[in-house]
Amino acid sequence: MSIETPCIAVCMMDPRTSLCFGCGRTLPEIARGHRMESAERLALMALLPARMAEAGLEVLKPANRSTIG
């Protein structure tokens, strides 16, 4: 079963903002991601680009992987 995820396999936390450099999620959001309902996950994903822009983080390109978990 595949779930929607903003993960791009660049998993490093920005110490200034506590956001992942790759996806823009916080550690608690990442930890509970697999337990979120699809609608909640999609709503969070819609917020991430603006969150990263507001934090001054560059949106990175996904890593070259065939499946992302």
N, C-alpha and C positions, 0 to 999 in steps of 0.2 A: 504494500500500500504506500502510495506517495502522498506527501503532504506539501502544501505551499510553504516555502521558507525564503526569507530574505538572505540567508547565508550564502556568501560567495567564497567561502573557504579562505578568508583573510581574517583569522581570529586573533585579534590583538586589541586590548582595551586602551583607550586614551586616558591617561591618568588625570588629565585636566577635567574632562567631561564625564568620565565613567561610561562612555559609549564605545561600542566596538567600532574600530576603524573600518571594518568591512561592511557591516550591515546597519550600524547605528542603534542596535539594541543595547539595553543594559544587561548586566549579568542575571538579575532576577527574571527579566523577560526571556533571555536565552534559556534559562533553566526550566521555565514552565512552558516553553514553546510547544513541546510535544503534547501537553495536556490542554492547550487552548482549543476551543471550538474553531472551526474554519472561519466563521464570520469575525470572531475576535482577532484571529491571526491576520486576516486580510485587512481589517481596520487598522491594526498596528502597522502593517507593512505600508499602508497608504500614508502614514504619518512620517515614516523614516526619512525620505528625501528632504523634507522641510526641516526636520529635527537636525539632520547632519549639516544642512546649510546654515541654520541658526547657530550651531556650535562651531562653525568655521572648519568643518571637516570635509575633505575632498571625497566625492563619491568615487569609489574604486571600481574597476572592471572585475567581473567574476574570474576566478581561477579557471584554468582549462581542465574541467572535470566533466565526465559524462553524467554522473549523478551527484547530487548535492543533498546532504542529510540534514 
